[in-house]
Amino acid sequence: MHGDKRPLFVSVCGDLVDTESSFSGAIASWKKVMNGWERNLVFEQQVKDFKRVWAGLDPDIALVCMCGNHDVGNRPTRASIKHWTSEFGDDYLSFWANGTFNICLNNCLFSNPTGAPDLYEEQLEWMEKQLVYARENDATHIFVYGHFPWFLKHEEEADDFLTSFSSAPEGWGPPGSRFADSYFTIPYEQRKIAMAMFKKYDVTACFSGHFHQNVVAQTSWGMPMIVTGPLSMNLDSEIGHELAPGETNGIGMRVVDVGEKGEFTHKWTLLVDEEELYVNALRRISKSMMKNPLPEEAEKRKSRMSEILSSLIDFDDVELSDMEAQQWAISHMFLEEE
């Protein structure tokens, strides 16, 4: 992009890393197998990788990062949030950009505030103050960002309203792995509080991730709820054709073009085929593990990886897919060589 088409900032709506194992039912079972100190080392490496990759962003384009459940857990605590903020900064913030006011939330706390109710209340109070401030200072638009979608169809949907499921791609988790679509949204009790504020202060739109696929919905008063798919693994909902009509499911990003007061457009852009992305990622990992070793060292590494993979059968309560087993073994080898 060039000239006035260049973005003012890029927003990453959570799940910057993937080492938080506190949430129940986590299919990424390698995190359960690892000890806490091992996960911390993997966390540190993932942080380095994230910062290295995004360092390629042109310096005049700001990078705005939010935390997701894979960063701070499905039940965030003061400790899990501090762990993330120690590397990425504030877990919620606001800023101006060309007359628009942008509010970035840690809405993992809205999903489940029981692990840090005081932090949830503090953020809720802060959020309303930011909305008041934006309106008093005549913001042309108010955009709200967070990890969890507030809803998938409409703001009044009950927690058990959605009965559909989203399937995981082959090779991720046990065969037939799937998630209830209702798992991905903010529970109604916390949602209705936020929705009342968004309606009162005329929020222009909300953006989120977490669902691993695209959604374009809106409230009864016309506020868009826009969910953007990931730069990693895609899920496939049984009702995906209803949730994101006309948008392709895949690896990509969304470009938002802001117009006159209250007006904006957005376009989903597909970047790469998902299968190709996975294959290239595994190829890069394998090359980095075997980079210029002596013949005997290469053989030693291959042998050790086989030993680690074989040892996984000792974990009778953990079921790993082939892809997860490879990821866990490679991660363990990295840790052994630190």
KEKE-3310 file (N, C-alpha, C; in steps of 0.2 Angstrom, whole numbers, plus 5000, padded with zeros to 4 digits):
npx = (5004:5002:5005:4990:4983:4990:4990:4986:4988:4990:4980:4981:4971:4973:4979:4993:5003:5005:5004:4997:4990:4979:4966:4951:4948:4957:4963:4976:4986:5000:5003:4999:5007:5019:5030:5028:5039:5045:5035:5036:5048:5045:5036:5044:5051:5042:5037:5049:5049:5037:5039:5050:5045:5035:5043:5046:5036:5033:5040:5032:5020:5009:5009:4996:4992:4982:4977:4973:4963:4973:4984:4982:4973:4957:4950:4956:4969:4976:4990:4991:4988:4998:5009:5008:5008:5020:5028:5021:5015:5002:4986:4974:4969:4968:4967:4969:4966:4967:4955:4947:4942:4949:4946:4954:4952:4954:4945:4944:4943:4929:4924:4926:4926:4929:4941:4948:4940:4941:4949:4941:4931:4937:4942:4929:4924:4934:4932:4919:4922:4931:4923:4914:4923:4927:4915:4912:4923:4920:4923:4925:4922:4920:4929:4929:4939:4943:4947:4937:4922:4908:4895:4888:4877:4866:4864:4856:4856:4855:4865:4864:4859:4865:4867:4875:4891:4909:4921:4938:4953:4959:4971:4973:4972:4962:4954:4939:4938:4930:4921:4909:4899:4894:4903:4912:4908:4905:4898:4881:4877:4888:4889:4878:4879:4890:4885:4874:4882:4888:4878:4872:4883:4885:4894:4904:4908:4913:4927:4934:4943:4947:4936:4941:4937:4928:4916:4902:4891:4877:4870:4854:4852:4860:4875:4890:4897:4911:4921:4937:4945:4960:4978:4983:4977:4962:4945:4929:4913:4897:4887:4893:4891:4880:4885:4896:4893:4898:4911:4927:4934:4949:4967:4971:4968:4960:4955:4952:4943:4941:4929:4919:4911:4906:4905:4912:4921:4925:4936:4939:4954:4961:4976:4985:4985:4979:4984:4996:5002:5004:5012:5024:5027:5031:5041:5050:5053:5059:5070:5077:5080:5089:5099:5114:5121:5134:5136:5135:5128:5116:5110:5109:5100:5088:5086:5084:5072:5063:5064:5057:5045:5040:5040:5028:5017:5017:5008:4994:4982:4982:4978:4986:4987:4995:5001:5002:5010:5022:5024:5026:5037:5047:5047:5051:5064:5071:5071:5079:5091:5094)
npy = (4994:5011:5029:5038:5027:5019:5010:5018:5011:4994:4982:4969:4957:4948:4933:4931:4923:4906:4898:4897:4887:4886:4886:4876:4860:4862:4858:4858:4848:4847:4857:4853:4843:4848:4855:4869:4878:4874:4878:4892:4895:4892:4901:4913:4911:4912:4925:4932:4927:4933:4947:4948:4945:4954:4966:4968:4977:4992:5007:5018:5014:5010:4996:4988:4979:4966:4956:4938:4923:4913:4919:4925:4916:4908:4911:4924:4929:4940:4937:4930:4940:4950:4943:4943:4957:4961:4958:4964:4976:4987:4980:4985:5000:5016:5027:5041:5043:5051:5059:5048:5039:5026:5011:4999:4983:4972:4960:4947:4947:4951:4939:4930:4935:4930:4927:4938:4949:4962:4969:4968:4976:4988:4990:4991:5003:5012:5010:5016:5029:5032:5032:5042:5053:5052:5056:5068:5075:5075:5064:5057:5044:5030:5016:5000:4987:4970:4953:4943:4940:4949:4945:4933:4933:4941:4954:4951:4937:4922:4913:4900:4900:4898:4883:4877:4870:4872:4865:4858:4859:4845:4835:4843:4842:4828:4816:4822:4834:4847:4863:4871:4884:4893:4894:4904:4917:4932:4930:4933:4940:4949:4954:4962:4973:4980:4982:4991:5002:5004:5007:5018:5028:5028:5019:5016:5004:4987:4976:4960:4944:4928:4918:4911:4912:4921:4934:4944:4954:4963:4974:4977:4991:4994:4994:4987:4971:4964:4951:4944:4932:4921:4923:4910:4895:4890:4888:4880:4884:4876:4885:4894:4900:4908:4917:4924:4930:4929:4931:4924:4909:4908:4911:4928:4946:4960:4975:4992:5006:5022:5034:5049:5057:5044:5035:5021:5008:4990:4977:4960:4952:4939:4930:4918:4901:4890:4876:4877:4886:4879:4868:4875:4881:4870:4866:4876:4875:4862:4864:4874:4867:4857:4864:4866:4855:4844:4828:4817:4824:4828:4816:4812:4821:4818:4805:4808:4815:4805:4797:4806:4807:4794:4793:4799:4790:4787:4795:4793:4799:4810:4814:4816:4824:4820:4831:4839:4831:4832:4846:4847:4838:4845:4857:4853:4848:4860:4866:4858:4861:4873)
npz = (5000:4996:4999:5003:5005:5014:5029:5045:5057:5063:5069:5081:5086:5098:5105:5104:5107:5112:5125:5136:5147:5156:5153:5153:5144:5134:5119:5114:5118:5121:5130:5142:5145:5146:5159:5170:5170:5158:5149:5151:5145:5132:5130:5131:5119:5109:5111:5107:5093:5088:5090:5082:5069:5067:5067:5055:5050:5043:5050:5052:5053:5066:5078:5086:5100:5107:5121:5121:5124:5124:5128:5141:5147:5149:5160:5166:5177:5189:5189:5177:5168:5171:5167:5153:5150:5154:5144:5133:5136:5140:5144:5141:5132:5125:5110:5099:5081:5067:5070:5074:5088:5097:5106:5115:5121:5135:5134:5138:5151:5152:5147:5157:5172:5185:5190:5192:5198:5202:5193:5182:5185:5186:5173:5167:5172:5167:5154:5151:5155:5144:5133:5136:5136:5122:5115:5121:5115:5102:5093:5077:5074:5084:5088:5094:5100:5103:5110:5111:5102:5104:5101:5089:5081:5085:5097:5108:5109:5118:5130:5127:5114:5101:5093:5084:5078:5076:5066:5068:5058:5048:5057:5068:5084:5091:5080:5072:5080:5087:5091:5101:5094:5103:5113:5110:5112:5121:5137:5141:5152:5155:5143:5140:5148:5142:5129:5132:5135:5123:5114:5120:5119:5106:5098:5084:5078:5082:5083:5082:5086:5089:5085:5074:5061:5049:5053:5050:5058:5066:5078:5084:5083:5073:5075:5069:5071:5069:5065:5063:5054:5057:5057:5057:5061:5054:5059:5055:5054:5055:5052:5044:5032:5035:5044:5038:5025:5008:5011:5011:5019:5027:5028:5032:5031:5037:5029:5034:5029:5033:5032:5030:5045:5056:5045:5037:5028:5025:5020:5018:5015:5007:5011:5009:5005:5017:5019:5013:5020:5033:5029:5025:5037:5045:5037:5039:5052:5054:5046:5053:5065:5060:5055:5047:5055:5061:5053:5063:5073:5067:5065:5079:5083:5076:5081:5095:5094:5089:5101:5110:5104:5105:5119:5122:5123:5136:5142:5146:5148:5139:5123:5108:5092:5076:5072:5083:5091:5085:5086:5100:5102:5095:5102:5114:5111:5108:5120:5127:5121:5125)
capx = (5000:5006:5002:4985:4981:4994:4986:4989:4990:4988:4977:4981:4966:4974:4982:5000:5007:5000:5007:4993:4986:4974:4959:4948:4947:4962:4965:4983:4988:5007:5004:4997:5012:5025:5030:5027:5046:5046:5030:5038:5053:5042:5033:5049:5053:5036:5037:5054:5047:5032:5042:5055:5041:5032:5048:5046:5031:5036:5040:5027:5013:5009:5006:4992:4991:4978:4978:4968:4963:4979:4989:4980:4968:4949:4949:4962:4970:4981:4996:4992:4988:5005:5014:5008:5009:5028:5031:5018:5013:4995:4981:4969:4972:4964:4971:4966:4969:4964:4949:4943:4944:4950:4947:4956:4950:4956:4939:4945:4940:4922:4922:4925:4929:4929:4948:4951:4934:4943:4952:4936:4927:4941:4941:4923:4923:4938:4929:4914:4925:4934:4917:4911:4928:4927:4909:4913:4928:4918:4926:4921:4920:4922:4930:4931:4943:4944:4948:4931:4916:4902:4890:4889:4871:4863:4867:4852:4857:4856:4872:4863:4856:4869:4868:4880:4898:4914:4926:4945:4956:4962:4978:4973:4968:4960:4950:4933:4938:4925:4919:4902:4900:4892:4909:4917:4906:4905:4892:4876:4877:4893:4888:4872:4882:4894:4880:4871:4886:4890:4872:4872:4888:4885:4900:4903:4909:4917:4931:4937:4946:4945:4932:4945:4934:4925:4909:4899:4884:4876:4865:4847:4852:4865:4882:4893:4901:4915:4926:4941:4949:4967:4984:4985:4972:4955:4939:4924:4907:4891:4883:4898:4888:4876:4889:4900:4891:4902:4918:4931:4937:4956:4972:4971:4967:4954:4957:4946:4944:4937:4926:4916:4909:4902:4905:4918:4920:4930:4936:4943:4959:4965:4983:4988:4981:4980:4988:5002:5005:5006:5018:5029:5029:5034:5047:5055:5055:5063:5076:5080:5082:5094:5103:5121:5124:5138:5132:5133:5123:5110:5108:5108:5094:5083:5085:5081:5065:5060:5063:5052:5038:5039:5038:5021:5013:5016:5003:4987:4976:4982:4978:4989:4987:5002:5004:5003:5015:5028:5026:5028:5044:5052:5048:5055:5071:5073:5072:5085:5097:5095)
capy = (5000:5017:5035:5038:5020:5015:5010:5021:5006:4987:4979:4961:4956:4943:4926:4933:4917:4900:4894:4898:4880:4885:4885:4869:4857:4864:4852:4858:4844:4847:4862:4850:4838:4852:4858:4876:4881:4873:4883:4899:4896:4892:4908:4918:4911:4914:4932:4934:4926:4938:4953:4948:4945:4961:4971:4970:4982:4999:5010:5023:5010:5007:4990:4988:4972:4965:4949:4933:4918:4909:4924:4926:4911:4909:4914:4928:4931:4946:4935:4929:4946:4953:4939:4945:4964:4961:4958:4967:4982:4988:4975:4989:5007:5020:5032:5045:5042:5055:5060:5043:5037:5019:5008:4992:4980:4965:4958:4941:4948:4951:4933:4927:4940:4928:4926:4945:4953:4969:4971:4968:4982:4994:4991:4993:5010:5015:5010:5021:5036:5033:5033:5049:5057:5052:5059:5075:5078:5075:5059:5056:5037:5026:5009:4996:4981:4965:4947:4939:4943:4951:4940:4931:4934:4947:4956:4948:4930:4919:4909:4893:4901:4895:4876:4875:4869:4873:4859:4860:4856:4838:4835:4847:4839:4821:4816:4825:4839:4853:4868:4874:4891:4897:4895:4909:4924:4935:4928:4938:4944:4954:4957:4967:4979:4983:4984:4997:5008:5005:5010:5025:5032:5027:5016:5015:4997:4983:4972:4955:4938:4922:4913:4908:4913:4928:4935:4951:4954:4969:4975:4980:4998:4995:4994:4981:4967:4962:4946:4943:4926:4922:4922:4903:4889:4891:4883:4880:4883:4873:4890:4899:4904:4913:4922:4929:4929:4932:4931:4917:4907:4907:4916:4934:4952:4965:4982:4996:5012:5026:5039:5054:5055:5038:5031:5017:5002:4986:4972:4955:4950:4932:4931:4912:4895:4887:4870:4879:4889:4874:4865:4880:4882:4864:4865:4881:4872:4857:4867:4877:4862:4853:4869:4865:4851:4839:4822:4814:4829:4828:4809:4812:4825:4814:4800:4811:4817:4799:4795:4810:4805:4787:4794:4802:4785:4786:4800:4789:4804:4815:4812:4821:4822:4819:4838:4842:4828:4835:4852:4846:4836:4850:4862:4850:4848:4867:4868:4854:4864:4880)
capz = (5000:4996:4999:5007:5006:5019:5036:5051:5062:5062:5076:5082:5092:5103:5104:5101:5109:5113:5130:5142:5148:5162:5151:5152:5138:5129:5114:5113:5124:5123:5135:5148:5146:5148:5166:5170:5168:5151:5145:5151:5140:5125:5130:5129:5112:5105:5111:5102:5086:5087:5089:5076:5063:5066:5067:5048:5048:5042:5057:5052:5054:5073:5079:5092:5101:5113:5123:5120:5130:5123:5131:5148:5149:5148:5167:5167:5184:5190:5188:5170:5164:5172:5163:5146:5150:5155:5137:5127:5138:5143:5142:5138:5131:5119:5106:5093:5074:5062:5072:5076:5094:5097:5112:5114:5128:5137:5135:5141:5158:5151:5146:5163:5177:5191:5192:5194:5197:5203:5187:5177:5187:5185:5166:5165:5174:5163:5147:5151:5155:5138:5129:5138:5133:5115:5113:5123:5111:5095:5089:5071:5075:5090:5086:5100:5098:5109:5107:5110:5099:5109:5099:5082:5076:5087:5104:5113:5109:5125:5130:5124:5108:5096:5094:5079:5080:5072:5066:5067:5052:5049:5060:5073:5089:5090:5074:5074:5085:5086:5096:5101:5092:5109:5117:5107:5113:5128:5141:5140:5158:5154:5136:5140:5151:5137:5124:5134:5134:5116:5111:5123:5117:5098:5095:5077:5076:5086:5080:5087:5083:5093:5082:5069:5055:5048:5055:5050:5061:5068:5083:5082:5082:5067:5076:5066:5075:5064:5067:5057:5054:5060:5053:5059:5060:5053:5060:5050:5057:5052:5049:5042:5026:5037:5048:5034:5018:5003:5013:5010:5025:5026:5031:5029:5036:5035:5028:5036:5026:5037:5028:5034:5051:5056:5039:5035:5024:5027:5015:5020:5010:5008:5010:5007:5006:5024:5019:5011:5026:5038:5026:5025:5044:5047:5034:5042:5059:5053:5043:5059:5069:5057:5052:5047:5060:5059:5052:5069:5077:5064:5067:5086:5084:5073:5086:5101:5092:5089:5108:5113:5101:5108:5126:5123:5124:5143:5145:5144:5149:5135:5116:5104:5085:5074:5071:5090:5094:5082:5089:5107:5102:5093:5107:5119:5109:5108:5127:5129:5119:5128)
cpx = (5004:5002:4996:4981:4984:4990:4990:4991:4987:4986:4977:4976:4967:4977:4989:5004:5002:5003:5003:4989:4981:4967:4957:4947:4951:4964:4973:4986:4995:5008:5003:5003:5018:5024:5030:5033:5047:5041:5033:5044:5051:5039:5038:5051:5048:5036:5043:5052:5042:5035:5047:5051:5038:5036:5048:5041:5035:5035:5035:5020:5013:5006:5003:4990:4987:4979:4972:4968:4969:4985:4988:4975:4961:4947:4955:4962:4975:4988:4997:4992:4995:5010:5014:5010:5017:5031:5028:5015:5005:4990:4975:4971:4967:4969:4967:4970:4965:4956:4945:4946:4943:4951:4948:4956:4954:4949:4938:4942:4932:4920:4921:4929:4930:4936:4951:4945:4936:4945:4946:4932:4931:4941:4935:4922:4928:4935:4923:4917:4928:4928:4914:4916:4928:4921:4910:4918:4926:4922:4922:4918:4923:4923:4932:4934:4944:4945:4942:4926:4911:4896:4892:4883:4868:4865:4862:4852:4859:4863:4871:4859:4859:4870:4872:4887:4903:4920:4933:4947:4959:4969:4979:4969:4965:4955:4942:4932:4934:4923:4912:4903:4898:4898:4913:4914:4906:4898:4887:4876:4882:4892:4883:4875:4886:4890:4877:4875:4888:4884:4872:4877:4889:4892:4899:4903:4913:4921:4934:4940:4943:4941:4935:4942:4930:4918:4907:4892:4883:4870:4859:4847:4858:4872:4885:4897:4905:4921:4930:4945:4956:4972:4987:4980:4965:4950:4934:4917:4901:4887:4887:4895:4883:4880:4893:4898:4895:4909:4921:4934:4944:4961:4972:4970:4962:4957:4951:4948:4939:4935:4924:4913:4904:4902:4912:4916:4926:4930:4941:4947:4962:4972:4987:4984:4984:4985:4995:5006:5008:5012:5024:5032:5033:5041:5053:5057:5060:5070:5080:5083:5088:5099:5111:5124:5129:5134:5130:5128:5116:5106:5105:5101:5088:5081:5082:5074:5061:5059:5057:5045:5036:5037:5031:5016:5012:5011:4996:4982:4976:4982:4980:4988:4994:5005:5006:5009:5022:5030:5029:5035:5049:5053:5052:5063:5074:5075:5078:5091:5098:5101)
cpy = (5006:5024:5035:5032:5016:5016:5015:5017:4999:4985:4971:4960:4949:4937:4927:4927:4912:4896:4894:4891:4880:4884:4878:4867:4859:4858:4852:4855:4845:4852:4858:4845:4842:4854:4866:4880:4880:4878:4890:4900:4896:4899:4913:4918:4913:4922:4935:4933:4931:4944:4953:4948:4952:4967:4973:4975:4988:5003:5016:5020:5007:5000:4990:4981:4971:4957:4945:4928:4913:4913:4924:4921:4913:4911:4918:4929:4937:4944:4933:4935:4950:4949:4941:4953:4965:4961:4962:4974:4982:4983:4979:4996:5010:5025:5035:5043:5046:5057:5055:5041:5029:5016:5001:4989:4974:4962:4950:4941:4948:4944:4929:4931:4937:4927:4933:4950:4961:4972:4972:4975:4988:4995:4993:5000:5014:5016:5015:5028:5037:5035:5040:5054:5058:5056:5067:5079:5077:5070:5058:5049:5035:5019:5005:4989:4976:4958:4943:4943:4944:4946:4938:4932:4941:4948:4953:4940:4927:4915:4902:4894:4898:4887:4873:4873:4871:4868:4862:4856:4849:4839:4840:4844:4832:4822:4818:4830:4845:4857:4870:4881:4895:4898:4901:4916:4926:4933:4934:4943:4950:4958:4963:4974:4983:4986:4990:5003:5009:5009:5017:5030:5032:5025:5014:5007:4993:4978:4966:4949:4932:4917:4909:4907:4919:4928:4943:4951:4961:4969:4977:4987:4999:4995:4987:4978:4963:4957:4944:4936:4927:4922:4915:4898:4892:4886:4884:4878:4880:4879:4896:4903:4909:4919:4927:4928:4933:4933:4924:4916:4905:4911:4922:4940:4956:4972:4987:5003:5017:5032:5045:5052:5049:5033:5027:5011:4997:4980:4967:4953:4944:4933:4924:4906:4892:4881:4872:4882:4884:4870:4869:4881:4876:4863:4870:4878:4867:4859:4870:4872:4858:4858:4868:4861:4847:4833:4818:4818:4828:4821:4809:4816:4821:4808:4802:4813:4811:4796:4799:4808:4799:4788:4796:4797:4784:4790:4797:4794:4810:4812:4818:4819:4822:4826:4840:4838:4830:4842:4852:4843:4841:4855:4859:4850:4855:4868:4864:4857:4871:4880)
cpz = (5000:4997:5005:5009:5011:5025:5041:5056:5060:5069:5076:5088:5096:5101:5101:5102:5111:5118:5136:5142:5153:5160:5150:5145:5132:5125:5113:5118:5126:5129:5142:5150:5149:5156:5165:5168:5160:5147:5145:5146:5133:5124:5128:5122:5108:5105:5106:5095:5084:5085:5083:5069:5062:5066:5059:5045:5048:5048:5057:5053:5061:5073:5086:5094:5107:5115:5122:5125:5129:5126:5138:5151:5148:5155:5169:5175:5184:5187:5180:5166:5165:5168:5156:5146:5151:5149:5132:5129:5140:5140:5139:5137:5126:5116:5101:5086:5069:5064:5075:5083:5095:5104:5112:5121:5129:5139:5137:5148:5157:5150:5152:5168:5183:5194:5194:5193:5198:5197:5182:5179:5185:5177:5164:5166:5169:5156:5146:5151:5148:5133:5130:5135:5126:5112:5115:5118:5103:5091:5083:5071:5081:5088:5093:5098:5104:5106:5106:5106:5104:5107:5092:5078:5079:5095:5109:5113:5116:5124:5127:5117:5102:5097:5088:5082:5074:5072:5065:5061:5053:5052:5066:5079:5087:5084:5076:5079:5083:5092:5096:5099:5098:5113:5116:5109:5120:5131:5141:5146:5158:5148:5137:5143:5146:5131:5125:5133:5127:5112:5114:5120:5109:5096:5088:5075:5081:5082:5084:5082:5086:5090:5077:5063:5055:5050:5053:5052:5063:5074:5080:5081:5076:5069:5073:5071:5070:5067:5062:5059:5056:5055:5055:5056:5059:5056:5055:5053:5052:5049:5047:5036:5029:5041:5044:5027:5013:5005:5013:5017:5023:5030:5028:5034:5033:5035:5029:5033:5029:5032:5032:5041:5052:5051:5039:5031:5026:5022:5018:5014:5011:5006:5007:5009:5013:5024:5017:5016:5031:5035:5026:5032:5046:5044:5037:5049:5058:5050:5049:5064:5067:5053:5052:5052:5057:5058:5058:5073:5074:5066:5074:5087:5082:5078:5092:5099:5092:5097:5111:5111:5104:5115:5127:5124:5132:5146:5142:5144:5144:5128:5112:5096:5083:5074:5078:5093:5091:5085:5096:5107:5100:5098:5113:5118:5109:5116:5130:5127:5121:5132)
residu = (MET:HIS:GLY:ASP:LYS:ARG:PRO:LEU:PHE:VAL:SER:VAL:CYS:GLY:ASP:LEU:VAL:ASP:THR:GLU:SER:SER:PHE:SER:GLY:ALA:ILE:ALA:SER:TRP:LYS:LYS:VAL:MET:ASN:GLY:TRP:GLU:ARG:ASN:LEU:VAL:PHE:GLU:GLN:GLN:VAL:LYS:ASP:PHE:LYS:ARG:VAL:TRP:ALA:GLY:LEU:ASP:PRO:ASP:ILE:ALA:LEU:VAL:CYS:MET:CYS:GLY:ASN:HIS:ASP:VAL:GLY:ASN:ARG:PRO:THR:ARG:ALA:SER:ILE:LYS:HIS:TRP:THR:SER:GLU:PHE:GLY:ASP:ASP:TYR:LEU:SER:PHE:TRP:ALA:ASN:GLY:THR:PHE:ASN:ILE:CYS:LEU:ASN:ASN:CYS:LEU:PHE:SER:ASN:PRO:THR:GLY:ALA:PRO:ASP:LEU:TYR:GLU:GLU:GLN:LEU:GLU:TRP:MET:GLU:LYS:GLN:LEU:VAL:TYR:ALA:ARG:GLU:ASN:ASP:ALA:THR:HIS:ILE:PHE:VAL:TYR:GLY:HIS:PHE:PRO:TRP:PHE:LEU:LYS:HIS:GLU:GLU:GLU:ALA:ASP:ASP:PHE:LEU:THR:SER:PHE:SER:SER:ALA:PRO:GLU:GLY:TRP:GLY:PRO:PRO:GLY:SER:ARG:PHE:ALA:ASP:SER:TYR:PHE:THR:ILE:PRO:TYR:GLU:GLN:ARG:LYS:ILE:ALA:MET:ALA:MET:PHE:LYS:LYS:TYR:ASP:VAL:THR:ALA:CYS:PHE:SER:GLY:HIS:PHE:HIS:GLN:ASN:VAL:VAL:ALA:GLN:THR:SER:TRP:GLY:MET:PRO:MET:ILE:VAL:THR:GLY:PRO:LEU:SER:MET:ASN:LEU:ASP:SER:GLU:ILE:GLY:HIS:GLU:LEU:ALA:PRO:GLY:GLU:THR:ASN:GLY:ILE:GLY:MET:ARG:VAL:VAL:ASP:VAL:GLY:GLU:LYS:GLY:GLU:PHE:THR:HIS:LYS:TRP:THR:LEU:LEU:VAL:ASP:GLU:GLU:GLU:LEU:TYR:VAL:ASN:ALA:LEU:ARG:ARG:ILE:SER:LYS:SER:MET:MET:LYS:ASN:PRO:LEU:PRO:GLU:GLU:ALA:GLU:LYS:ARG:LYS:SER:ARG:MET:SER:GLU:ILE:LEU:SER:SER:LEU:ILE:ASP:PHE:ASP:ASP:VAL:GLU:LEU:SER:ASP:MET:GLU:ALA:GLN:GLN:TRP:ALA:ILE:SER:HIS:MET:PHE:LEU:GLU:GLU:GLU)
# end
